[in-house]
Amino acid sequence: MTRHPRFGRAVAEAAARLGPARLRTLARRIAGGWPRTAIPSSVPAPGFAEVARAVLAAQEDEGIPDGEAAAYLRGVADGHAQHAGAIRVESVWSGPGTHPVPVRATAQVLVELVGEASYELLLMTYSATPYPPLLDALTSAVTRGVTVMAVVETLRGAGSALGGAEPAAAFASIAGVELWHWPVGRRTEKGAKTHAKLAVADRRILLVSSANLTQSGVEKNIEAGLLVHGGTAPVRAAEHIAELRAKGVLERLR
């Protein structure tokens, strides 16, 4: 939307975060003349209120009529639905490679995924140690305005299974990273661990791997994972983490 760049950017982010169905709902609310104050709270879905406010603010700022704004939203929703149907899945490996069977390396994929994030990046890991290529990529992401959240295990949560520094310390050099954890007091099952290892960029790209965010995990060990572009898997992973945060299962780590 070259005549209305702010609105175009807001709608693009809305499409990535909400998906086509909720984007069409937003279009119907606008076309139906709903009060501006009522639209953000009209859909009880994670992120809808925030995104709707951004779209409405851009529409008002650039003086776009409701009919034109709704038509643009519907068009983007249709295009996004077609694009989301094109799902690409790749295998990702750490450790030794083989020439007859070329595979993508975890370290390379992880850094590229961070580099592709434009507004939101979610990380989850059991163990973590400073890995310079990842820290450089995360620093660049924070600098360009990406919201970066990392969910990590704690030494207390891991019991005797982890030693050394707290996993959160791996990110200490980057002031803009939000750190979250699963408090031991919230774990209903004895011995439960924060054991997932994943990364999600803009709810478009999902890496699920056995590799921790350590040099050993992403380079040395034999670890395996899947990289998913498009479809609902990246969206659902991000929504699940958002719900765990919203319900207090996950807490900010201070």
C-alpha positions in Angstrom: 0.0 0.0 0.0 2.4 2.6 -1.3 0.1 5.6 -0.6 -0.3 4.5 3.0 3.0 3.0 4.2 2.2 2.9 7.9 -1.1 1.2 7.4 0.5 -1.3 5.0 3.2 -2.2 7.6 0.6 -2.5 10.3 -1.6 -4.8 8.2 1.4 -6.9 7.2 2.3 -7.5 10.8 -1.3 -8.2 11.7 -1.4 -10.9 8.9 1.7 -12.5 10.3 0.5 -12.5 13.9 -3.2 -13.1 13.5 -3.6 -15.2 10.4 -6.2 -14.7 7.7 -9.3 -15.7 9.6 -8.8 -13.1 12.3 -7.7 -10.5 9.8 -11.0 -11.0 8.0 -12.8 -10.5 11.4 -11.0 -7.2 11.9 -12.1 -6.2 8.4 -15.7 -7.0 9.2 -15.5 -5.0 12.4 -14.2 -1.9 10.5 -16.6 -2.3 7.6 -19.5 -2.8 10.1 -18.8 0.6 11.7 -17.9 -0.8 15.1 -16.8 1.7 17.7 -13.0 2.1 17.6 -12.7 1.4 21.3 -14.7 -1.8 21.0 -12.9 -3.5 18.2 -9.6 -4.4 19.9 -11.4 -6.3 22.7 -13.9 -8.0 20.4 -11.8 -11.1 19.7 -10.4 -12.9 22.8 -7.3 -14.1 21.1 -3.6 -13.5 22.1 -2.3 -10.4 20.4 -5.5 -9.4 18.7 -6.1 -6.2 20.8 -2.5 -5.0 20.3 -2.5 -5.6 16.6 -6.0 -4.2 16.1 -5.0 -0.9 17.9 -1.9 -0.6 15.6 -4.0 -1.1 12.5 -6.7 1.4 13.6 -4.2 4.0 14.6 -2.4 3.8 11.2 -5.8 4.0 9.4 -6.7 7.1 11.4 -3.3 8.7 11.0 -3.3 8.3 7.2 -7.0 9.1 6.8 -8.1 5.9 5.1 -11.9 5.4 4.7 -13.4 2.4 6.4 -14.4 0.7 3.2 -11.0 1.0 1.7 -9.3 -0.2 4.8 -11.6 -3.2 5.1 -11.1 -4.1 1.4 -7.3 -4.0 1.8 -7.5 -6.2 4.9 -9.6 -8.8 3.1 -7.2 -8.8 0.2 -4.2 -9.3 2.4 -6.0 -12.1 4.3 -6.8 -13.9 1.0 -3.2 -13.6 -0.1 -1.9 -14.7 3.2 -4.2 -17.7 3.2 -2.8 -18.8 -0.1 0.8 -18.3 1.0 0.3 -20.1 4.3 -0.9 -23.1 2.4 2.6 -23.5 1.0 4.4 -25.3 3.8 8.0 -26.2 3.6 9.7 -28.6 6.0 13.5 -29.3 6.1 15.6 -31.5 8.3 18.3 -29.9 10.3 21.3 -31.6 11.9 24.2 -30.8 14.2 27.4 -32.7 14.2 29.2 -34.6 11.4 27.9 -34.3 7.9 27.9 -36.7 5.0 28.5 -35.8 1.4 26.0 -38.2 -0.2 23.2 -36.8 2.0 23.5 -33.0 2.3 21.6 -31.5 5.2 21.3 -28.1 6.7 23.4 -27.3 9.8 21.7 -26.3 13.0 24.1 -23.4 13.7 23.5 -21.9 10.3 19.7 -22.4 10.4 19.4 -20.9 13.9 21.4 -17.7 13.0 19.4 -17.3 9.7 16.1 -17.7 11.5 17.1 -14.9 14.0 18.1 -12.8 11.0 14.7 -13.2 9.4 12.7 -12.0 12.4 11.2 -8.6 11.8 9.1 -8.0 14.9 9.0 -11.1 17.2 11.5 -13.8 18.1 10.8 -16.6 20.6 13.5 -19.0 21.9 13.1 -21.9 24.3 16.0 -24.0 25.7 17.0 -26.3 28.5 20.7 -25.5 28.6 22.4 -22.4 27.3 25.9 -21.1 27.1 27.3 -18.0 25.2 27.5 -18.9 21.5 29.0 -15.8 19.7 27.3 -16.2 16.3 23.9 -16.4 18.0 24.6 -13.5 20.4 25.6 -11.4 17.4 22.4 -12.3 15.5 20.3 -11.5 18.6 22.0 -8.2 19.2 21.2 -7.2 15.6 17.6 -8.3 16.0 17.2 -6.2 19.2 18.8 -3.2 17.4 16.3 -3.4 14.6 13.4 -3.4 17.0 12.6 -7.1 17.2 11.0 -8.2 20.5 13.2 -11.1 21.7 12.0 -13.5 24.4 13.9 -16.5 25.7 12.4 -19.2 28.0 15.2 -21.0 29.9 15.5 -23.6 32.5 17.1 -22.6 35.9 19.7 -24.5 37.9 17.0 -25.0 40.6 14.5 -26.3 38.1 17.1 -28.7 36.6 18.1 -30.1 40.0 21.5 -31.8 39.7 21.1 -32.3 35.9 22.7 -28.9 35.1 25.8 -27.3 36.6 27.8 -24.2 36.1 26.3 -20.8 35.4 22.6 -20.2 35.1 21.4 -20.8 31.5 20.0 -17.3 31.5 23.5 -15.9 31.9 24.2 -16.9 28.2 22.1 -13.9 27.2 23.4 -11.4 29.8 25.4 -9.4 27.3 22.2 -8.4 25.4 20.1 -5.9 27.4 17.0 -6.2 25.2 16.3 -9.9 25.6 13.3 -10.7 27.8 14.1 -13.8 29.9 11.3 -16.1 31.2 11.2 -19.3 33.2 8.9 -22.0 34.6 9.0 -21.4 38.4 9.6 -24.6 40.4 6.6 -23.8 42.5 4.3 -23.9 39.4 5.4 -27.4 38.4 2.7 -29.9 39.5 4.8 -33.0 38.6 7.9 -33.8 40.6 11.0 -33.6 38.6 9.4 -31.8 35.6 11.9 -29.9 33.5 11.8 -27.0 30.9 13.1 -29.3 28.2 11.8 -27.9 24.9 14.3 -26.5 22.4 12.7 -24.3 19.7 12.8 -21.0 18.0 10.0 -19.1 16.3 10.4 -16.0 14.0 7.4 -13.8 13.4 5.1 -16.8 13.7 6.2 -17.8 10.2 9.2 -19.9 10.8 9.6 -22.6 13.5 12.7 -24.6 14.4 12.2 -27.6 16.7 15.3 -29.4 17.6 17.0 -31.7 20.2 19.8 -29.1 20.3 20.3 -26.8 23.3 21.4 -23.3 22.7 25.1 -24.1 23.3 28.0 -24.5 21.0 27.9 -28.3 21.7 24.3 -28.4 20.8 24.3 -26.5 17.6 27.7 -27.6 16.3 29.3 -30.6 18.0 26.7 -33.1 19.1 24.6 -35.2 16.8 21.3 -33.4 17.1 18.3 -33.5 14.8 15.4 -31.1 14.2 12.9 -29.8 11.7 12.6 -26.3 10.2 9.0 -25.4 9.3 8.2 -22.5 7.0 4.5 -21.4 6.8 1.4 -23.2 7.9 -0.1 -23.2 11.4 2.8 -24.8 13.3 4.8 -21.6 13.8 1.7 -19.7 14.8 0.5 -22.4 17.3 3.9 -22.6 18.9 4.0 -18.8 19.4 0.4 -18.8 20.7 1.1 -21.6 23.1 4.0 -19.7 24.6 1.9 -16.6 24.8 -0.8 -18.4 26.7 1.7 -19.9 29.1 2.9 -16.4 29.8 -0.6 -14.9 30.1 -1.8 -17.6 32.5 1.3 -17.2 34.7 2.7 -20.6 34.0 5.8 -18.8 32.8 7.2 -15.8 34.7 9.7 -13.1 33.9 13.1 -14.0 35.2 14.7 -11.2 37.2 
